[in-house]
């Protein structure tokens, strides 16, 4: 389930691909009737070999499709002995033989284009367009299988050993064609939440950080490369910034903000410093450019790894809770910044000699005296942690409130608070009867849980049952932040189990049904995450989750239809979930959404109905009674790419169901 269905990037879209197939078929049909010479056969075999060799040099692939890429490359390499024997064959080649080699070459060229996209294309695009990319893999597998099936092996006098290898490849391709794509539903839900939520709380930042980690977009270098890939994508689309393309750019900018990078227009060339644009004939020495911004440095500083950066840029990187060198990626032994006076003097002298004026730097306002230095901050945090265990209630209340604010504002502070032993006393405060202390404490834990190590520390201190108790009986804000905290903690698989076993799901279901709009969204996000665990699906169903989900789907004004349907899609894979969801009223609601919902509504509703119908044809028959057929036909014409594929599968299932 992808967040949005976008256009193709590094090669033509579905319609263009179909046209390529038709062109290939016409090419084959127009082949002359004369036999080809051995020279032609050797040439085309050599061309195919060059395609495979070029693929072998591509190197690594994007994490999202690495498994599929390496599988395809492995199968392509199986053809090498076969092609060597083709080159050595000196007999006449029939038209059919040459046509099969031509088809094989075209299929391998298509495979190379796909692999190139997965090697250097936008990581964000590959995830958002996951299903479209997977369909391209299926298309390549199909073309390769058909081409190999048509090759007259006996005519080419292929050896028995190589024949076995070709047959093995055909079996693998046939198996790959039948395999359905395995959607990372957790990642898809994260994309949905990030691209639709306006709330900028730390819970949302946690999702962004998890996405950045999954996409391997956590370093400045990786984000610079992704910016180039995104710019190429936009240019390939004629520089037209559609809504879906803008969403991808916005997500890239959120990733940049996390690491402290400057957010710039994606159409600007990130590989060319802005200063160079003013003096196109002037070449600035490479060593004068900051590795992060690629602009000439005015205040160069040296970090522990020995690398030099512009002070403002590397400080942003460090303030974003990074402890590695952006260029070498090695862990920094310390975070001190030493001025590089020698390089600064060289830069100043070069500027004088070349009449080049350094850009003015923005001087930030003076920092809060209490937190202007790391030693003062350390002392402040240590004092606040001590006050958390004070015998004076008011002292505790003020301390936990300040820690709540510190843990929200600065990622580095989350690590500092935890390292000073702040988590255990905060957890202890969750048992206090004071409503304000509870609210501050649970929100502080929410903020602290953004750090992955803190997630484990918080759970180890036994915070989960206490957070659930606040979820049950706290103030409105405390309950909402408790749900957000459970969501953040549940990002770790072991915590999903802990929360489920601690009876955390029933109060989340209650909040989903009776909470504020913000509370409902927090509950839905947490319940989705928890329901990725199979046992928790049963617990959610037993807690009565289907009723509020149906309410959210019917009340479209809340803007939570897609989130609710995403949870339903998870529950539909559970036997009890299918029984609960498969009621006639729910089927009718799905059909209504497929009729007049948004494009995304239609896509999600179609996916849920397909999941239900795949195991029980009675769901299909019920949907037919509510008039789903004509809506599916319409989706086939105008729905999203994914919705069209799901609709097509549904129509095939319904055809079978009608004949049972």
C-alpha positions as CSV (number, residue, x, y, z in Angstrom):
1,X,0.0,0.0,0.0
2,X,1.8,3.1,-1.2
3,X,1.0,6.6,0.0
4,X,0.4,8.0,-3.5
5,X,0.7,6.7,-6.9
6,X,3.1,8.8,-9.0
7,X,4.3,8.8,-12.5
8,X,7.3,6.8,-13.7
9,X,10.8,8.2,-13.3
10,X,13.8,6.8,-15.1
11,X,12.0,5.2,-18.0
12,X,8.6,5.3,-19.7
13,X,5.4,4.7,-17.7
14,X,3.0,1.8,-18.0
15,X,1.4,3.0,-21.2
16,X,4.8,3.7,-22.8
17,X,6.0,0.2,-21.7
18,X,3.0,-1.4,-23.4
19,X,3.8,0.6,-26.5
20,X,7.4,-0.7,-26.3
21,X,6.0,-4.2,-26.1
22,X,3.9,-3.6,-29.2
23,X,6.8,-2.1,-31.0
24,X,8.9,-5.2,-30.1
25,X,6.2,-7.5,-31.4
26,X,5.9,-5.5,-34.6
27,X,9.7,-5.7,-35.0
28,X,9.5,-9.4,-34.7
29,X,6.7,-9.7,-37.1
30,X,8.5,-7.6,-39.7
31,X,11.6,-9.8,-39.7
32,X,12.5,-11.0,-43.1
33,X,12.2,-14.7,-44.1
34,X,15.9,-15.2,-45.1
35,X,18.2,-17.1,-42.8
36,X,20.6,-14.9,-40.8
37,X,24.4,-15.2,-41.1
38,X,26.5,-16.4,-38.2
39,X,28.1,-12.9,-38.1
40,X,24.7,-11.3,-37.2
41,X,24.1,-14.0,-34.5
42,X,27.6,-13.4,-33.0
43,X,27.0,-9.6,-33.0
44,X,23.7,-9.8,-31.2
45,X,25.1,-12.3,-28.7
46,X,28.0,-9.9,-28.1
47,X,25.6,-7.0,-27.6
48,X,23.6,-9.1,-25.0
49,X,26.9,-9.9,-23.2
50,X,27.7,-6.2,-23.0
51,X,24.3,-5.5,-21.5
52,X,24.9,-8.1,-18.8
53,X,28.5,-6.9,-18.2
54,X,27.3,-3.3,-17.7
55,X,24.7,-4.5,-15.2
56,X,27.3,-6.3,-13.3
57,X,29.2,-3.0,-12.9
58,X,26.2,-1.2,-11.4
59,X,27.2,-2.1,-7.8
60,X,24.8,-1.8,-4.9
61,X,21.1,-1.1,-5.1
62,X,18.5,0.9,-3.1
63,X,17.5,-0.9,0.1
64,X,13.8,-0.9,-0.8
65,X,14.4,-3.2,-3.9
66,X,17.8,-4.7,-3.2
67,X,16.4,-8.3,-2.9
68,X,14.6,-8.0,-6.3
69,X,17.6,-6.4,-8.0
70,X,20.1,-9.0,-6.9
71,X,17.7,-11.8,-7.8
72,X,17.4,-10.3,-11.3
73,X,21.1,-9.8,-11.7
74,X,21.8,-13.4,-10.6
75,X,19.4,-14.7,-13.2
76,X,20.9,-12.6,-15.9
77,X,24.4,-14.0,-15.1
78,X,23.0,-17.5,-15.6
79,X,22.8,-16.6,-19.3
80,X,26.6,-16.1,-19.7
81,X,27.5,-19.7,-20.6
82,X,24.5,-19.9,-23.0
83,X,25.6,-16.7,-24.8
84,X,29.2,-18.0,-25.1
85,X,27.9,-21.1,-26.8
86,X,25.8,-18.9,-29.1
87,X,29.0,-17.0,-30.1
88,X,30.8,-20.2,-30.8
89,X,28.0,-21.6,-33.0
90,X,28.9,-21.3,-36.7
91,X,25.8,-22.7,-38.4
92,X,23.0,-20.8,-40.1
93,X,20.3,-19.2,-37.9
94,X,16.6,-19.3,-38.7
95,X,14.4,-16.2,-38.6
96,X,12.8,-17.6,-35.4
97,X,16.2,-18.0,-33.8
98,X,17.2,-14.4,-34.6
99,X,13.9,-13.1,-33.5
100,X,14.2,-14.9,-30.1
101,X,17.7,-13.4,-29.6
102,X,16.4,-10.0,-30.5
103,X,13.5,-10.3,-28.0
104,X,16.0,-11.5,-25.4
105,X,18.2,-8.5,-26.0
106,X,15.2,-6.1,-25.6
107,X,14.1,-7.8,-22.4
108,X,17.6,-7.5,-21.0
109,X,17.9,-3.8,-22.0
110,X,14.6,-3.2,-20.2
111,X,16.0,-5.1,-17.1
112,X,19.1,-2.8,-17.2
113,X,16.9,0.3,-17.2
114,X,15.0,-1.0,-14.2
115,X,18.2,-1.9,-12.4
116,X,19.7,1.5,-13.1
117,X,16.7,3.2,-11.6
118,X,17.1,1.0,-8.5
119,X,20.8,1.8,-8.4
120,X,20.7,5.6,-8.8
121,X,17.1,6.7,-8.7
122,X,15.4,8.6,-5.9
123,X,14.9,6.4,-2.8
124,X,11.8,8.3,-1.9
125,X,10.3,7.7,-5.3
126,X,11.1,4.0,-5.2
127,X,9.2,3.6,-1.9
128,X,6.2,5.8,-2.8
129,X,6.0,4.0,-6.2
130,X,6.8,0.6,-4.7
131,X,3.9,-1.3,-6.4
132,X,4.6,0.3,-9.8
133,X,8.2,-0.6,-9.5
134,X,7.3,-4.2,-8.5
135,X,5.1,-4.4,-11.6
136,X,8.1,-3.5,-13.7
137,X,10.0,-6.4,-12.2
138,X,7.1,-8.7,-13.1
139,X,7.1,-7.2,-16.6
140,X,10.8,-7.9,-17.0
141,X,10.5,-11.4,-15.7
142,X,7.6,-12.1,-18.1
143,X,9.5,-10.8,-21.1
144,X,12.7,-12.7,-20.2
145,X,10.7,-15.9,-19.8
146,X,8.9,-15.5,-23.1
147,X,12.1,-14.7,-24.9
148,X,13.9,-17.8,-23.5
149,X,10.8,-20.0,-24.1
150,X,11.1,-19.0,-27.8
151,X,14.8,-19.7,-28.1
152,X,15.4,-22.9,-30.3
153,X,18.1,-24.5,-28.1
154,X,18.6,-27.5,-30.3
155,X,19.1,-25.3,-33.4
156,X,21.9,-23.5,-31.6
157,X,23.4,-26.9,-30.6
158,X,23.4,-25.8,-26.9
159,X,25.1,-28.4,-24.6
160,X,23.0,-30.4,-22.2
161,X,24.6,-28.7,-19.2
162,X,23.8,-25.2,-20.4
163,X,20.3,-26.3,-21.4
164,X,19.8,-27.2,-17.8
165,X,20.9,-23.8,-16.7
166,X,18.5,-22.1,-19.1
167,X,15.7,-24.3,-17.9
168,X,16.5,-23.4,-14.3
169,X,16.3,-19.8,-15.2
170,X,12.9,-20.2,-16.9
171,X,11.6,-22.0,-13.8
172,X,12.9,-19.1,-11.6
173,X,11.3,-16.5,-13.9
174,X,8.0,-18.3,-13.9
175,X,8.0,-18.5,-10.1
176,X,8.9,-14.8,-9.9
177,X,6.0,-13.9,-12.3
178,X,3.5,-15.6,-9.9
179,X,4.9,-14.1,-6.8
180,X,2.9,-11.2,-5.4
181,X,4.7,-8.1,-4.2
182,X,5.2,-8.0,-0.5
183,X,4.3,-4.5,0.6
184,X,6.0,-3.0,3.6
185,X,2.7,-1.9,5.2
186,X,4.4,-0.3,8.2
187,X,6.5,1.9,5.9
188,X,3.4,2.7,3.8
189,X,1.4,3.8,6.9
190,X,4.4,5.9,8.0
191,X,4.3,7.6,4.6
192,X,0.6,8.2,4.9
193,X,0.8,9.7,8.3
194,X,3.8,12.0,7.5
195,X,2.3,13.2,4.2
196,X,-1.1,13.9,5.7
197,X,-0.6,15.1,9.3
198,X,-0.3,18.8,10.0
199,X,0.5,18.2,13.7
200,X,4.2,18.8,14.2
201,X,4.7,17.0,17.5
202,X,7.6,14.8,18.3
203,X,5.5,11.7,17.6
204,X,5.5,12.8,14.0
205,X,9.2,13.4,14.1
206,X,9.7,9.9,15.3
207,X,8.0,8.6,12.2
208,X,10.2,10.8,10.0
209,X,13.3,9.6,11.7
210,X,12.1,6.0,11.2
211,X,11.5,6.6,7.6
212,X,14.9,8.3,7.1
213,X,16.5,5.3,8.8
214,X,14.6,2.8,6.6
215,X,15.5,4.7,3.4
216,X,19.1,5.2,4.5
217,X,18.8,9.0,4.3
218,X,20.4,10.0,7.6
219,X,23.6,11.5,6.4
220,X,24.3,14.8,4.6
221,X,26.0,13.0,1.8
222,X,23.1,10.6,1.2
223,X,20.6,13.5,1.3
224,X,22.7,15.5,-1.2
225,X,22.6,12.4,-3.6
226,X,18.9,12.1,-3.0
227,X,18.4,15.8,-3.9
228,X,20.2,15.2,-7.2
229,X,18.0,12.2,-7.9
230,X,14.9,14.1,-7.0
231,X,15.9,17.0,-9.2
232,X,16.5,14.5,-12.1
233,X,13.0,13.1,-11.5
234,X,11.4,16.5,-11.6
235,X,13.3,17.3,-14.8
236,X,12.2,14.0,-16.4
237,X,8.6,15.1,-15.7
238,X,9.1,18.3,-17.6
239,X,9.7,20.4,-14.4
240,X,6.0,20.0,-13.7
241,X,5.5,19.9,-9.9
242,X,2.3,17.9,-9.4
243,X,0.8,17.5,-5.9
244,X,2.3,14.0,-5.5
245,X,5.7,15.2,-6.6
246,X,5.5,18.1,-4.2
247,X,4.7,15.6,-1.4
248,X,7.9,13.8,-2.2
249,X,9.9,17.0,-2.2
250,X,8.3,18.0,1.2
251,X,9.4,14.7,2.7
252,X,12.9,15.2,1.4
253,X,13.0,18.6,3.1
254,X,11.8,17.1,6.4
255,X,14.7,14.6,6.2
256,X,17.0,17.6,5.6
257,X,15.7,19.5,8.6
258,X,16.4,16.5,10.9
259,X,20.1,16.6,10.1
260,X,20.3,20.3,10.1
261,X,20.7,20.9,6.4
262,X,19.5,24.0,4.6
263,X,16.2,23.5,2.8
264,X,16.6,24.7,-0.8
265,X,14.7,24.6,-4.0
266,X,15.1,21.1,-5.5
267,X,15.4,22.6,-9.0
268,X,18.6,24.3,-7.9
269,X,21.7,22.3,-8.7
270,X,23.0,21.2,-5.3
271,X,26.4,20.2,-6.8
272,X,27.2,23.8,-7.7
273,X,27.7,26.4,-4.9
274,X,25.6,29.5,-5.3
275,X,28.7,31.7,-5.2
276,X,29.9,30.1,-8.4
277,X,26.7,31.2,-10.2
278,X,27.7,34.8,-9.6
279,X,31.2,34.2,-11.0
280,X,30.9,31.5,-13.6
281,X,34.5,32.1,-14.9
282,X,36.0,31.8,-11.4
283,X,36.9,28.3,-10.1
284,X,37.0,28.1,-6.3
285,X,39.5,25.5,-5.0
286,X,37.6,22.4,-3.9
287,X,39.3,22.4,-0.4
288,X,37.7,25.8,0.3
289,X,34.2,24.4,0.0
290,X,32.2,23.0,3.0
291,X,31.4,19.3,2.3
292,X,27.9,19.9,3.7
293,X,26.8,23.1,1.8
294,X,29.3,23.0,-1.0
295,X,29.8,26.7,-0.5
296,X,33.0,28.6,0.2
297,X,33.8,28.6,3.9
298,X,34.1,31.8,6.0
299,X,34.6,30.2,9.4
300,X,36.2,26.8,8.8
301,X,36.5,24.5,11.9
302,X,38.0,21.0,12.4
303,X,36.1,18.1,14.0
304,X,37.5,15.1,15.8
305,X,37.8,13.1,12.6
306,X,40.2,15.7,11.1
307,X,37.7,16.9,8.5
308,X,37.0,20.6,8.0
309,X,33.5,22.2,7.8
310,X,31.8,25.5,7.9
311,X,31.1,26.1,11.6
312,X,27.3,26.9,11.2
313,X,26.7,23.8,9.1
314,X,28.5,21.3,11.3
315,X,27.0,22.8,14.4
316,X,23.5,22.2,12.9
317,X,24.6,18.6,12.2
318,X,25.7,18.1,15.8
319,X,22.6,19.8,17.3
320,X,20.5,17.3,15.4
321,X,21.9,14.6,17.7
322,X,24.5,13.2,15.2
323,X,27.8,11.8,16.6
324,X,29.4,10.9,13.3
325,X,31.5,12.8,10.8
326,X,29.2,13.6,7.8
327,X,32.0,12.9,5.3
328,X,33.8,9.9,6.7
329,X,30.8,8.6,8.8
330,X,33.2,7.6,11.6
331,X,32.1,8.2,15.2
332,X,33.4,11.4,16.6
333,X,35.6,11.0,19.8
334,X,34.4,14.4,21.0
335,X,32.2,17.2,19.7
336,X,34.6,20.1,20.1
337,X,35.2,22.4,17.1
338,X,38.7,23.7,16.5
339,X,39.1,26.8,14.3
340,X,41.1,26.0,11.1
341,X,43.1,29.3,11.1
342,X,45.5,28.1,8.4
343,X,42.7,27.3,5.9
344,X,40.8,30.5,6.8
345,X,43.9,32.6,6.0
346,X,44.3,30.8,2.7
347,X,40.7,31.5,1.8
348,X,41.0,35.2,2.8
349,X,44.1,35.5,0.7
350,X,42.5,33.8,-2.3
351,X,39.5,36.1,-2.0
352,X,41.8,39.2,-2.0
353,X,43.8,37.9,-5.0
354,X,40.6,37.1,-7.0
355,X,38.5,40.1,-5.9
356,X,36.0,37.7,-4.4
357,X,33.7,38.8,-1.6
358,X,32.7,36.2,1.0
359,X,29.0,36.0,1.7
360,X,27.8,37.6,4.9
361,X,26.9,35.1,7.6
362,X,23.8,35.4,9.7
363,X,24.8,36.0,13.3
364,X,22.4,34.2,15.6
365,X,21.0,35.9,18.7
366,X,22.8,35.3,21.9
367,X,21.9,32.0,23.4
368,X,20.2,31.6,26.8
369,X,22.9,32.0,29.4
370,X,21.6,29.0,31.2
371,X,22.2,26.7,28.2
372,X,24.9,28.6,26.2
373,X,27.7,26.0,27.0
374,X,27.6,22.3,27.3
375,X,29.0,22.4,30.8
376,X,26.3,24.7,32.0
377,X,23.6,22.6,30.3
378,X,25.1,19.5,31.9
379,X,24.9,21.2,35.3
380,X,21.3,22.3,34.7
381,X,20.1,18.9,33.6
382,X,21.8,17.2,36.5
383,X,20.1,19.6,38.9
384,X,16.7,19.1,37.3
385,X,17.0,15.3,37.5
386,X,17.9,15.7,41.2
387,X,14.8,17.9,41.7
388,X,12.6,15.1,40.2
389,X,13.0,13.2,43.5
390,X,12.5,16.2,45.8
391,X,10.2,15.9,48.7
392,X,8.5,19.1,47.6
393,X,5.7,18.6,45.1
394,X,6.0,22.0,43.6
395,X,9.8,21.5,43.0
396,X,9.0,18.2,41.3
397,X,6.3,19.8,39.2
398,X,8.6,22.6,38.0
399,X,11.5,20.2,37.3
400,X,9.5,17.7,35.2
401,X,8.0,20.6,33.2
402,X,11.4,22.0,32.4
403,X,12.7,18.5,31.4
404,X,9.6,18.2,29.2
405,X,10.5,21.4,27.4
406,X,14.2,20.6,27.2
407,X,13.5,17.1,25.8
408,X,11.3,18.6,23.1
409,X,13.5,21.4,21.9
410,X,16.9,19.7,21.4
411,X,17.6,16.1,20.3
412,X,21.0,16.3,22.1
413,X,19.1,17.0,25.4
414,X,17.2,13.7,25.2
415,X,20.5,11.8,25.3
416,X,21.8,14.1,28.1
417,X,18.7,13.7,30.2
418,X,18.9,9.9,29.9
419,X,22.6,9.7,30.6
420,X,22.1,11.8,33.8
421,X,19.6,9.2,35.0
422,X,16.5,11.2,34.3
423,X,14.2,8.4,33.0
424,X,13.7,6.3,36.3
425,X,12.5,9.3,38.4
426,X,10.2,10.5,35.5
427,X,8.6,7.0,35.4
428,X,8.1,7.1,39.1
429,X,6.2,10.4,38.7
430,X,3.6,8.6,36.6
431,X,2.2,7.1,39.8
432,X,1.6,10.5,41.4
433,X,-2.0,11.7,41.8
434,X,-1.1,15.2,40.7
435,X,-2.7,15.7,37.2
436,X,-0.1,18.3,36.0
437,X,2.8,16.2,37.1
438,X,1.3,13.2,35.2
439,X,0.8,15.3,32.1
440,X,4.3,16.7,32.1
441,X,5.9,13.3,32.9
442,X,4.1,11.3,30.2
443,X,4.9,14.1,27.6
444,X,8.5,14.1,28.7
445,X,8.7,10.4,28.1
446,X,7.1,10.9,24.7
447,X,9.8,13.4,23.8
448,X,12.6,11.2,25.3
449,X,11.3,8.1,23.4
450,X,12.3,9.7,20.1
451,X,15.8,8.4,20.8
452,X,15.9,4.7,20.0
453,X,18.1,3.8,23.0
454,X,15.7,5.7,25.3
455,X,12.9,3.6,24.0
456,X,14.6,0.6,25.6
457,X,15.5,2.4,28.8
458,X,11.9,3.6,29.2
459,X,10.4,0.1,28.7
460,X,13.1,-1.4,31.0
461,X,12.1,0.9,33.8
462,X,8.5,-0.5,33.6
463,X,7.0,2.6,32.2
464,X,4.5,0.9,29.8
465,X,1.9,-0.1,32.5
466,X,2.1,3.4,34.0
467,X,1.7,5.1,30.7
468,X,-1.4,2.8,30.0
469,X,-2.8,3.9,33.4
470,X,-2.5,7.6,32.4
471,X,-4.1,6.6,29.1
472,X,-7.0,5.2,31.1
473,X,-7.5,8.0,33.6
474,X,-5.5,11.1,32.8
475,X,-6.5,14.5,31.4
476,X,-7.4,14.9,27.8
477,X,-3.9,16.1,26.8
478,X,-2.3,13.5,29.0
479,X,-4.3,10.7,27.4
480,X,-3.4,11.9,23.9
481,X,0.2,12.1,24.7
482,X,0.1,8.7,26.3
483,X,-1.2,7.2,23.1
484,X,1.5,9.1,21.2
485,X,4.1,7.7,23.6
486,X,2.9,4.1,23.1
487,X,3.1,4.6,19.4
488,X,6.7,5.9,19.7
489,X,7.6,3.0,22.0
490,X,5.9,0.4,19.7
491,X,8.4,1.2,16.9
492,X,10.5,-1.5,18.6
493,X,9.0,-5.0,17.9
494,X,9.6,-6.2,21.4
495,X,7.7,-3.2,22.7
496,X,4.7,-4.1,20.5
497,X,4.5,-7.4,22.5
498,X,5.0,-5.7,25.8
499,X,2.2,-3.1,25.2
500,X,-0.2,-5.8,24.0
501,X,0.4,-8.1,27.0
502,X,0.0,-5.0,29.3
503,X,-3.6,-4.5,28.1
504,X,-2.6,-1.3,26.3
505,X,-4.9,-1.9,23.3
506,X,-8.4,-1.6,25.0
507,X,-7.8,2.0,26.2
508,X,-6.5,2.9,22.8
509,X,-9.6,1.5,21.2
510,X,-11.7,3.6,23.7
511,X,-9.7,6.7,22.7
512,X,-10.2,5.9,19.1
513,X,-14.0,5.8,19.7
514,X,-14.5,8.7,22.1
515,X,-11.4,10.9,22.0
516,X,-10.9,14.3,20.4
517,X,-9.9,14.4,16.7
518,X,-6.3,14.6,17.8
519,X,-6.8,11.8,20.2
520,X,-8.4,9.6,17.6
521,X,-5.4,10.2,15.3
522,X,-2.9,9.3,18.0
523,X,-4.9,6.2,18.8
524,X,-5.2,5.1,15.2
525,X,-1.5,5.5,14.6
526,X,-0.6,3.5,17.7
527,X,-3.2,0.8,17.0
528,X,-1.9,0.4,13.4
529,X,1.7,0.0,14.7
530,X,0.6,-2.5,17.3
531,X,-1.5,-4.5,14.9
532,X,1.6,-5.3,12.8
533,X,2.0,-8.0,15.5
534,X,-0.3,-10.9,14.8
535,X,-1.3,-11.5,18.4
536,X,-2.2,-7.9,18.8
537,X,-4.7,-8.1,15.9
538,X,-6.7,-10.6,18.0
539,X,-6.5,-8.3,21.0
540,X,-7.7,-5.3,19.0
541,X,-10.6,-7.2,17.6
542,X,-11.6,-8.5,21.1
543,X,-11.4,-4.9,22.3
544,X,-14.1,-3.9,19.7
545,X,-11.9,-1.9,17.3
546,X,-14.1,-2.7,14.3
547,X,-17.0,-0.5,15.5
548,X,-15.0,2.8,15.8
549,X,-13.1,2.0,12.6
550,X,-16.5,1.8,10.8
551,X,-17.5,5.1,12.4
552,X,-14.3,6.8,11.1
553,X,-14.8,5.4,7.6
554,X,-18.4,6.7,7.5
555,X,-17.6,10.1,9.0
556,X,-15.4,11.4,6.1
557,X,-15.2,14.9,7.7
558,X,-12.6,13.6,10.2
559,X,-10.2,12.9,7.4
560,X,-9.2,9.5,8.7
561,X,-10.8,7.2,6.2
562,X,-7.5,6.0,4.7
563,X,-6.0,5.4,8.2
564,X,-9.0,3.4,9.3
565,X,-9.0,1.3,6.1
566,X,-5.3,0.7,6.5
567,X,-6.0,-0.8,9.9
568,X,-8.8,-2.8,8.4
569,X,-6.5,-4.2,5.8
570,X,-4.2,-5.5,8.6
571,X,-7.1,-7.0,10.5
572,X,-8.5,-8.7,7.4
573,X,-5.5,-11.0,7.4
574,X,-6.7,-12.4,10.8
575,X,-9.5,-15.0,10.8
576,X,-11.5,-13.2,13.5
577,X,-10.9,-9.9,11.8
578,X,-12.4,-11.2,8.5
579,X,-15.5,-12.4,10.4
580,X,-15.9,-9.0,12.2
581,X,-15.1,-6.8,9.1
582,X,-17.0,-9.0,6.7
583,X,-20.4,-7.9,7.9
584,X,-22.9,-6.7,5.2
585,X,-22.9,-3.1,6.5
586,X,-19.1,-2.9,6.2
587,X,-19.1,-4.4,2.7
588,X,-21.8,-1.9,1.7
589,X,-19.6,1.0,3.1
590,X,-16.6,-0.2,1.1
591,X,-18.7,-0.3,-2.1
592,X,-19.9,3.3,-1.4
593,X,-16.3,4.5,-1.0
594,X,-15.4,2.8,-4.2
595,X,-18.2,4.7,-5.8
596,X,-17.7,8.3,-4.6
597,X,-14.6,8.4,-2.4
598,X,-11.3,10.1,-3.1
599,X,-8.9,8.3,-5.4
600,X,-7.0,7.1,-2.3
601,X,-10.3,6.1,-0.6
602,X,-11.1,4.0,-3.6
603,X,-7.7,2.4,-3.6
604,X,-7.8,1.5,0.1
605,X,-11.4,0.2,-0.1
606,X,-10.6,-1.9,-3.1
607,X,-7.5,-3.3,-1.3
608,X,-9.6,-4.3,1.8
609,X,-12.3,-5.9,-0.3
610,X,-9.7,-7.9,-2.3
611,X,-8.1,-9.1,1.0
612,X,-11.5,-10.3,2.2
613,X,-12.5,-11.9,-1.0
614,X,-9.2,-13.7,-1.5
615,X,-10.2,-16.1,1.3
616,X,-14.0,-16.2,1.1
617,X,-16.0,-15.8,-2.1
618,X,-19.2,-14.9,-0.2
619,X,-17.7,-11.4,0.4
620,X,-17.4,-11.0,-3.4
621,X,-21.0,-12.0,-3.9
622,X,-22.2,-9.6,-1.2
623,X,-20.3,-6.8,-2.9
624,X,-21.8,-7.7,-6.2
625,X,-25.3,-7.3,-4.7
626,X,-24.4,-3.7,-3.6
627,X,-23.4,-2.9,-7.2
628,X,-19.6,-3.0,-6.9
629,X,-19.1,-4.2,-10.5
630,X,-19.7,-0.9,-12.2
631,X,-17.5,0.9,-9.7
632,X,-14.7,-1.5,-10.4
633,X,-15.0,-0.9,-14.1
634,X,-14.8,2.8,-13.5
635,X,-11.7,2.4,-11.3
636,X,-10.1,0.4,-14.0
637,X,-10.5,3.5,-16.3
638,X,-9.6,6.3,-13.9
639,X,-8.3,5.0,-10.6
640,X,-4.7,5.2,-9.3
641,X,-2.3,2.6,-10.8
642,X,-2.6,0.5,-7.6
643,X,-6.3,0.8,-7.5
644,X,-6.5,-0.3,-11.1
645,X,-4.5,-3.4,-10.4
646,X,-6.5,-4.3,-7.3
647,X,-9.8,-3.7,-9.2
648,X,-8.6,-6.0,-12.0
649,X,-7.8,-8.8,-9.5
650,X,-11.2,-8.3,-7.8
651,X,-13.0,-8.6,-11.1
652,X,-11.2,-11.9,-11.8
653,X,-12.1,-13.2,-8.3
654,X,-15.8,-12.2,-8.9
655,X,-15.9,-14.0,-12.2
656,X,-14.7,-17.1,-10.4
657,X,-17.2,-16.6,-7.5
658,X,-20.1,-16.3,-9.9
659,X,-19.3,-19.7,-11.4
660,X,-19.1,-21.5,-8.1
